[in-house]
Amino acid sequence: MVVQVSEARMPGSVKGALVGAWLQGVANFFASSYYLTLVTDRLDHNQDVPHLGLARFALYMSLVASVVLLVSGVFARKRFDWVRITVLVVECMALPFALINVFVVGVPAAVIGLVLPALIAKTMLGAPARAWFHR
């Protein structure tokens, strides 16, 4: 099946997925920055931080993923295929972490972190997204 995409208009589903990815990137950036500040503050006050290395690694990776999503959102209008692939990779990496947060850690609000990446990944795997980014 071949999907025809107008040269001037991004499909609504793709636009919605990119808005979701961008919002996810902004929220993740601020949350990661906040938690890094908390970790640093605890260390400055000689308080213990359980699994410090793992915590810092996860927070820095979260910051990197946030920046990658934001940069991808900026270049999406240019229709570079790497944008779709990059968003897919970040969202597919976010899914296992959301599963851990929901089912292992027991954070009910993490369901949003499970549903949003799944919807974005589903959209980016769809024919309209492939047609839009494959110019």
Backbone torsions as a table, in degrees:
resi	resn	phi	psi	omega
1	MET	NA	128.7	179.7
2	VAL	-104.3	129.9	179.1
3	VAL	-105.5	124.9	177.4
4	GLN	-89.8	130.7	-179.9
5	VAL	-120.9	131.9	177.5
6	SER	-63.5	142.8	179.7
7	GLU	-65.2	-29.3	-172.1
8	ALA	-96.0	-23.5	-171.1
9	ARG	-118.9	126.8	174.7
10	MET	-76.2	136.1	177.4
11	PRO	-57.8	143.7	-177.5
12	GLY	-58.2	-38.7	-179.9
13	SER	-65.3	-38.6	179.0
14	VAL	-68.9	-42.2	177.9
15	LYS	-61.2	-43.1	178.3
16	GLY	-63.0	-41.8	178.8
17	ALA	-65.1	-39.3	179.8
18	LEU	-70.6	-36.1	175.1
19	VAL	-63.8	-43.5	177.2
20	GLY	-61.3	-42.2	178.9
21	ALA	-66.2	-39.3	179.6
22	TRP	-66.7	-44.9	177.4
23	LEU	-63.0	-39.4	176.2
24	GLN	-61.4	-42.3	178.7
25	GLY	-63.2	-43.1	179.5
26	VAL	-65.0	-49.0	-178.7
27	ALA	-62.8	-42.0	-179.8
28	ASN	-66.3	-37.0	178.8
29	PHE	-62.9	-47.6	-179.0
30	PHE	-68.5	-39.0	179.0
31	ALA	-66.0	-44.3	179.5
32	SER	-64.3	-41.7	177.9
33	SER	-62.1	-42.5	179.6
34	TYR	-62.4	-47.1	-178.5
35	TYR	-68.9	-33.6	173.9
36	LEU	-63.7	-38.7	176.4
37	THR	-63.1	-42.0	178.4
38	LEU	-63.2	-42.2	179.3
39	VAL	-63.2	-45.5	178.9
40	THR	-62.8	-41.2	178.8
41	ASP	-62.6	-42.8	177.8
42	ARG	-62.3	-41.7	179.4
43	LEU	-66.6	-38.6	178.5
44	ASP	-63.2	-27.3	-179.5
45	HIS	-101.1	21.1	177.4
46	ASN	54.6	35.4	175.9
47	GLN	-98.2	152.7	-178.3
48	ASP	-77.1	139.2	173.3
49	VAL	-119.6	108.3	-179.4
50	PRO	-61.0	135.9	177.7
51	HIS	52.9	52.1	-174.7
52	LEU	-54.8	-47.9	-178.5
53	GLY	-61.6	-44.5	179.1
54	LEU	-66.0	-40.6	179.8
55	ALA	-63.1	-47.1	179.8
56	ARG	-64.3	-42.7	178.9
57	PHE	-58.4	-47.8	-179.2
58	ALA	-62.4	-40.7	-179.2
59	LEU	-69.1	-40.6	177.7
60	TYR	-67.6	-38.8	176.6
61	MET	-64.5	-36.2	177.1
62	SER	-64.5	-40.6	176.4
63	LEU	-63.8	-42.5	178.8
64	VAL	-62.3	-45.2	178.9
65	ALA	-61.3	-38.4	178.6
66	SER	-62.3	-47.6	-179.9
67	VAL	-63.8	-40.3	179.2
68	VAL	-62.1	-43.6	178.2
69	LEU	-63.8	-41.2	-179.8
70	LEU	-66.4	-42.6	178.2
71	VAL	-65.4	-40.3	177.7
72	SER	-61.1	-41.0	178.0
73	GLY	-62.1	-35.9	179.0
74	VAL	-67.0	-40.1	-176.1
75	PHE	-90.8	1.6	-177.3
76	ALA	-63.2	-37.1	-180.0
77	ARG	-64.3	-23.4	179.5
78	LYS	-78.6	-9.1	175.2
79	ARG	66.0	32.1	175.2
80	PHE	-72.6	133.4	-178.8
81	ASP	-67.3	-26.4	179.2
82	TRP	-63.3	-24.8	179.2
83	VAL	-63.7	-49.1	-179.7
84	ARG	-61.3	-44.9	-178.8
85	ILE	-65.6	-42.0	-179.8
86	THR	-64.1	-45.1	178.4
87	VAL	-62.2	-41.6	177.6
88	LEU	-60.3	-44.8	-179.0
89	VAL	-63.2	-47.0	-178.7
90	VAL	-62.8	-44.1	-178.2
91	GLU	-68.0	-37.6	177.7
92	CYS	-68.7	-28.8	174.6
93	MET	-75.3	-28.5	-179.1
94	ALA	-74.1	-29.3	-176.3
95	LEU	-60.2	-48.0	179.2
96	PRO	-63.0	-36.7	178.9
97	PHE	-66.2	-37.6	177.0
98	ALA	-66.8	-39.4	176.7
99	LEU	-60.6	-42.1	177.8
100	ILE	-63.0	-44.4	-180.0
101	ASN	-62.5	-38.0	-177.4
102	VAL	-76.8	-50.4	-169.1
103	PHE	-96.2	-25.9	-179.8
104	VAL	-97.6	-52.3	-178.3
105	VAL	-77.1	-32.5	177.7
106	GLY	84.3	38.9	178.0
107	VAL	-97.9	104.0	-177.0
108	PRO	-61.7	-33.8	-178.9
109	ALA	-67.7	-15.4	179.6
110	ALA	-71.0	-6.6	175.3
111	VAL	-60.0	-34.2	176.3
112	ILE	-61.3	-41.5	178.0
113	GLY	-69.3	-12.1	176.5
114	LEU	-93.9	-42.9	-176.5
115	VAL	-73.7	-44.9	-176.7
116	LEU	-60.1	-51.5	177.6
117	PRO	-61.8	-34.5	178.7
118	ALA	-64.7	-43.1	178.9
119	LEU	-67.0	-41.3	179.5
120	ILE	-65.1	-44.7	179.4
121	ALA	-63.4	-41.5	178.6
122	LYS	-60.5	-42.8	179.7
123	THR	-65.8	-43.9	-178.2
124	MET	-69.2	-22.1	175.6
125	LEU	-83.9	-13.4	-176.2
126	GLY	-73.8	164.8	-178.1
127	ALA	-62.4	-41.7	179.3
128	PRO	-60.5	-39.0	179.3
129	ALA	-68.4	-43.1	178.1
130	ARG	-61.3	-42.5	-179.5
131	ALA	-66.7	-39.2	-178.4
132	TRP	-67.0	-45.1	-174.7
133	PHE	-84.7	-16.2	177.3
134	HIS	-94.2	95.0	-175.3
135	ARG	-98.2	NA	NA
